[in-house]
Amino acid sequence: MNVIAASKQNGFPNLIVQKYGGSSVATSEKICGVARKVKARVETGAKVAVVVSAMGKTTDSMIALARKVSPSSEPPPREMDMLLATGEQVSAALLSMALNDLKVPAISRNAFQLGIVTSGNYSNARIRDINLTLLSRDMERYDVVVITGFQGITPEGDFTTLGRGGSDTSAVAIAAKAGAPCEIYSDVPGIFTCDPHKVPGAHKLEAITYTEMLELASLGAKVLHMRAVELARRYEVNLYCASTFSEERGTSVLKELPEWMETPVVTGVTVARNQVRFVVKNIPGNGDIVSGIFQTLALAGANIDMISMAGDRGLSFLTFTVLDCDEKSVLKAVTDYMNSHNLTGWTLEPGVPVAKVSAVGDGMNTATGVAGRLFSALRSRSISIMGISTSDINISVLVDGTRADEAVEALAEEFALKS
């Protein structure tokens, strides 16, 4: 992505980028509440570029509607993006109306008007460039520009969408290009050490590093879209997450924590659910067969996660996890590959529902004994570990899917992440 070639030179002196998610603009009353919140910021002397998602469950409703009119096949991807791009236009126009009703000069703009150019990957497009010319002109005439998130256009002028959570990416990309700070507002008051809905007493973080947030997002945390965090880190966007519905202090996402702030060993624990574990036993031959299996799985569209392999007397035993929606395609792909190569003696265990529980923290780089504490905490609750993977700042374990919440709570207690 080459969005930000001259972000420092593009400075909008008083610009703040704010993003409001679907739950924040789900009803007319909530849209009016957002308008009042934006007005309060304007009254401090700021110019505000507001990026909005579609109202509530609008996107899900439109997907369901598309499947009703096209029940015999998947709707064409281009037409799906043409349809889904309308959701954000509704909320952008309504918020602009609400702001103008409050005597705040505002205008709504979509991706086509602002020149948010993307790749042509419908439903999962990548932002390639943003033209700030119109935004700059608008900011001379208006206090607020309300921008449709989640969408872009191809160089040929077709609408595209950026995938789930894409409005976060839209907001961070605009902030990066304009050299402005970015505030992400939702129905949660910040970033927590664990999911507060699952772990009562989970601590809200005052600050977290880009690296930790990116790791948490990639491992299942839902509070920020992974591509948005990646962009923020690359261009050092000042990122802040807070609640739409209160003035409670939120969480800052930074390059590094302030010197006065202690770096915890473990900053957060997250869980990735809806996974299944497969074991292919007695794979004959050398690594060519294993390589062939993974190439076949890739062609089948399976998203492989945790992998381990062991050997015994010339045979290999391969373990890997995939999302449960890929279970049938994995069974077929592996079976077809082995049979097409006339291989015998191998077995494929049925998929076992699992969850990946991950502890993340920059403090792991310097602390000792973290793995021992983690395994001991799980063992104290008789939670079996089915697989392990590590990096410099995370330890991930596979556990029985039915015990994922208990595993998270055990680690939250062990590393003092909850009250």
Helices and strands as residue ranges (DSSP letters): E 15-20, G 22-25, H 28-42, E 47-52, H 58-69, H 77-101, E 106-109, H 111-114, E 116-118, E 127-130, H 133-141, E 144-148, E 151-153, E 159-161, H 166-178, E 182-186, E 207-209, H 210-218, H 226-235, E 239-243, E 251-254, E 268-283, H 287-299, E 307-312, E 315-323, G 324-326, H 327-340, E 347-360, G 362-365, H 370-379, E 387-391, E 394-400, G 401-403, H 404-414
